[in-house]
Amino acid sequence: MNSNRPFSGTGIAMVTPFDADKQVDFAAVEKLTNHLVDNGVNYLVVMGTTGESATLTKNEKLAVLNRVIKINNGRCQIVYGLGGNNTVALAKEMEEMNIEGVSAFLSVSPYYNKPTQEGIYQHYKVLSQASPLPIILYNVPGRTGSNMSAETTLRLARDFSNIVAIKEASGNMEQVMQIINERPADFSVISGDDNLTFPMICLGGDGVISVSGQAYPAMFSKMVADALNGSFSDARDAHYKLFTFTQLLFAEGNPGGIKAALEKLGVCDDHMRLPLYPISVETRKKLMDVMSAI
């Protein structure tokens, strides 16, 4: 583990628990926070895609963040998801936010607008100049509709000292390797695909922002730590132990699978806000069978 690179190890993209009326279940938020922190994760990510941020109001998002900060009580770093496709409005929100208890922003590349690479660069340049906190870039072409190239990522990493990491979820391992090979020494490359975490660390990556690690935080965190420490045989065994589980989690989109798993584990219910909908009976049975084997 490179101590000079921030946000190495295991970060968790937290779900937002809802009750049967689709209101935020704050008791379950507390239970989930302790479930993760007590089982050795390195940091928490609040209001990423997994947190269903698209369906929460600004006040709800901040209420969830504040509850996580309170329950965490300084034990882990907390990253807040704050991205969008209106650059000026997003920069203003970053400038005005109360950042007490937050260590960084995770900011997804602009979605839907499909900007050019220069547009993506200029978007993050504005955010960098506005943000009171370090920024973790987030490249997830499957959701945004556009890929942030390795060249754009490296340009941002070199030009702005408060752009400190990227969560890479392109699935393109050549792109990942180019970023790792050419990055500044203090820039972290974080996996955004759970099942690519082990190979990415073997190639020089720094860890993961994980969904599946939310169900098995101790096992997943140990796998990441083992890989970072060069214990590749142990890490590989854990990787394959969780491999099919992780595939099933995403079979019908995210966070339906992980919420079903967390319900089985007694952490929170699997309620989601539309247009997201719970996973099918068939997928749930497969997931439960794999969890019983784990």
N, C-alpha and C positions, 0 to 999 in steps of 0.2 A: 504494500500500500504506500503510495507516494504522499507523504504528509504535506508536500508543497502544493498539492492539487486539492481544491475544495470539493466537497460533496462526493468523495469516494466512498465505496462500500455500498450498503443497501439503503436506498430510499424507498418509501412506500407511497404509491398514489392512492390515497384514502378514498373509500366510498363515502357517500353521504347517506346515512341511514334515515329511512322514512318510516312513519307509522302507517296504520291501515288507512288513515285519512290523507296520506301523502304529505304530511307535515314533518318537518325535521324532528327526528327522535334524538333529543339531546342526551338522554340516558344512554342510548346505544353509542352515541359519539364518544362519550366518556369511556364506555366499555371497550370500544375499538381502540382508542388511543392507548389505554393501559395494556391491552392485548399486544400491541405492537412494540411499545417502549419496553415493557417488561420482558419481551422476548428478543431484545438485542438488536433492533434495527438502528441504523445510524442517523436517519432523519426522516421527517414526515412531509409529505406534499399534500397540501389542502387545496381543493378546488381545481384539480386537473380535470381532464376529460372523464376519468373514472368517478369523480365526485359529482357528475351530472351538472356541472356548473352552468351549462346552457339553459337549464330549466329553473335555476334559482334566482331570486331577486338579489340585488346588490346587498340589501340589509341582511338577507338570509345567509349569504356567503360570508359576510363579516361576522355574523353571530356564530356560525360554525367555526370559523377561524379563531375567534376569541375563546370559545369553549375549549378547543384543542390546546391553545396556548396555556390556558388556566390549568387543565389536567396534566399536560406535559410538564409544567412547572420547571422549565429549564433543563430537562433531562436530555432532550434531543434538539437538534436544529430543526426549524420549521421553514419550509419553502411554500410560498403562496402562488397559485396559478393565476396569472393576470395577462391574458392575451386578447387579441382582437384584430379586426380588419379596418378599424378607424384609428389611424395612427395618432392624430392630434388628441382625440378624446382619451385614448389609452395613456398617452404621456401625461395628460392632465390628472388622470386618476392615480397614476403612480406618484406624481408630485404631491398630491393632496392626502394620500393615505397615511393613516397612523401605522407606522411600521414597527412599533414596539413589540418585541417577541418574535419578529420575522427576520430570517437570515438572508433570504434572496427571493427574487421573483422567477418563476418558470413562465416563459412567454412564448407561446406557440407562433410559428410563422403565419403570416396573414392567410386566412382561409377565404374561399369563395371568390374573392377579387382576382386571384391568380396573377399576382404581380410578376414582373420580370425579376431577374437576379439583382439588377440595380435597384429596383423598387424595394425588394426585401432588405438589401443593404441599407438603403436610406431610411426605411422604417425602423430598423434596429438602431441606427445612428441617432435618430430622434429619441428613442426610448433610453438609450445609453446616457444621453445628455440630460434627460429628465429624471432618471431613476435615482432615488436615494439609497438603493440597495444594489448588490451584485445581481446580474441577470444570467439565467441559464436559458440558452436558446433551445427551441424544441422543433425538430424537423419530423413531421409525420405526414408524408405525402398522401397516404391512404385516407386521411381525414381532411387535409387542407386543399387538395386538388393540385398542389404544385410542390416540387422538390426544391429544397435549398441545397445548392450544389456544394461540393467540398471546397471549391474555390471561394464561394461567398462566406462559408463558415470560417475558413482560415483568414480571410480578409478582416472579418469582424473581430476574430480572436486577436489579431495582431494590432488592430487600430484602436480598440477600446478596452482599457484595463479593467473596467467593471463588467465586461462580458467574459465570464469566467469558465463556462462549460457549455456543452451541448448534450441534450437528450436526443440521441439519434435513433429514429424508428423508421428509417427508409427501407430497412431490410437489405440494402445494397452493401455487401461486405467490402467490395473494392472501394466504395466511397468512404466507408468507415476507416479502412486501412490508410487511405490517403490523408484523412484528417489526423489520425493518430501519428502517422509518419512525419507530417509537416507542421504540426501544431506548436505553439509556444510551450515552453517547459511547464508553465503553471496553469495550463488550460486542460480541463477535465473532459473526457469523452465517456458519456454515460449511456448504457444500453436502454432503449425504449421498447425492446422486445424481450420478454422474459426468457424465451427459449434460445435466444442468441446471446444471452448474458455470458455464459461460460466461454464460448468461442471468442467473444469480443474481448474478454479479460485476457485470454491467452494471447491475443494479438496486441495487447497493450492498453486496453480500455481500463476504466477506473471503477466500474461498478454498474449499478442499475437503478432506475426508478421503476419499481415493480408493482404489478397487480397481483400476481399469484402468490407472492411472498406475504401478502396480507392474510392469507389463510394459514400458512405455515411459516411464520416469521423467523422462528429459531432455526429451522432447517434451511430455509433460503438464505438467511444471513450467514450461516456457517458455510454454506456452499460458496458464497461470494468471497468471504474472508479466506477460505482455503485456497480458492483460485488466485486471489491477490497475493497470498503468501507463498505461492508455488506448490501447494499440496494438490497437484492436479488430479491424482488418482481419486482422492476423497471427494474432490469437487465434482469430478465427472460422474461418480456414483450417485451423488445427490441430484445432479442435473438430470440424469435419466430416471431417477425415482419420481421426479416431478414433471417429466416431459409430457406424458399423456394427459395428466391432470391439467397442465397449462394449455395444451391444445384444445381440450374440451371447454375450458373457461371461455375461450374466444369463439367457439363454434357458432354461437348465435349473437355475437357482438358483446360489447363491454358496456356496463358492468353487470349484465344479467347473470353471467356464470359465476363471478366472484361473489355476488350477493347471495346466490343459491348456496354456495359453499359456506359462506359465513353464517347463513341461517342454520345449516346442519351443525356447525360448530358452536351454535348458541351465542354468537356475537351480536347479530342483528337480523332483522327480518329482510325478506328479499323484495320489498316494495320498491317500485320505481315510478317516476313521473313520465307520462306520455310525452313524446312518442315512443319512449323505451317501454318494453314489455317483458315480463318474466319469461325465462327460457321454457321450451317445450317439455312435456312429460318425458319424451324419449331421451332428450339430451340430459335432463335432470337425473334419470335413472343411470345413465352411463357415468355421469359425474359422481354420483353417490357410490357407485360400485368401485370406481377408481379411488375415491377417498377412503373407503373401507379397507382397501388393500394397502394404502399408505399408512 
